[in-house]
Amino acid sequence: MKKLTLLAITLALATATSAYAAEAKDNWKSQKCAMCHGDDGKGKAAMKTKDYTTAAVQDAMTDEAAFKAIKEGFKPAAGPAMKPYAEKMSDDEIKALVAYMRTLKK
């Protein structure tokens, strides 16, 4: 019985995550990620934002660090600060956004 319950919970979480994953690309634009990081994730030199299409940038940032930066905001040594999105997005939406960011890697 415990295995069935665990399986049901796992399937429910996977379904919820898939639903958020489908919206992640839209969130990239609607939550204004693209405004600083570009539609394609290449960043904007004038704003000193990172190019998320490069392996070096992607490999240097863990999913946990990306999640925290989106949820809590981020103040880099150079460039503009990123405001927190904890009030605008759920944890599942933020996780899906991090997963979407990973798809930008070339």
N, C-alpha and C positions, 0 to 999 in steps of 0.2 A: 504494500500500500504506500509506503514512504517513497519508493522508487517512482510510482505512478504520479504521486503528488509533485515530486521534484521534476519529473519530465513535463508535467503540465505547466509548472511555473517557468521552466526554461523555455518552452514553446511560446508562452505568453510574452515573455521578455523579448524573445527574438522577433516576434510579430510586431511588438511596439517599437523596437529599434528599427525594424525595416520601414515602418511607417514614417519615422522621423528621418531616416536616411533618404527617402524619396523627397522630402522637403528641404534637405540640407542645402542643395544648390540654390533653391529659392531664398533660403535664409541667408546665404552668403551675400546675396544682393539686397534683400529687404532689411537685414539687420545692419547694413552699411559696411560689411567687411570689405566689399569690393571698392568702396570709396577710397580706402587707404591701401589695400593690398592688391587692387586691380581685379578686373573680371576674371582674368586668367591666373591670378595668384602670383604674378611676377613682381608685385610690389611697385612702389613708385619712388624713384631715386630722389626726387625733390623732397619727399617726406621721410626718406631714409627707412622705408619699410622693407622687410625681408622678402626675398624671392622664394616663395614656397614651391617653385617648380624644380629647384636644384636639390640634388641629393645631399649636399653638404648641409644645407639649412634644415631639411627634413630630418636627417639623421642626428643632428645636434639637439633637436627638441623632442622630448618624450611626449607621449599622449597626455600624461598627467600634467606636465608643464603647460602644454597648449590649453588643456581644459581649465587649469587654474587662471591662466592669462585671460581667457575669454570670460570666465565667471567673475573673477575678482578685479580685472583690469591689470594694466601693466605699464610701468614707467621705465622706458629704456634709458640708457646713458645718453644716447643721442636720438633725436627725433621726437615726434609728438607722443604723448601718453595715450594709451588705449583705455577707454572707459569700461567699467564692469557691465556685464550683461546678465548678472544673476537675477535682476528684477524683470528682465524681458524674455528670458529663455529658460526652459526647464533643463535639468541636468541631462536628460535624454536628448534634448535638442542640441545641447552643447556637445555631447559625445558624438552625435551624428555629424555635427559641423567639423569636429576634429577629424573624423573619418573621411569626410568630403575633402578637407584640406590635404589629406594624404593622397588622394587620387590626382592631385595637381602635379605630383612629382613626375618628371619626365625620365 
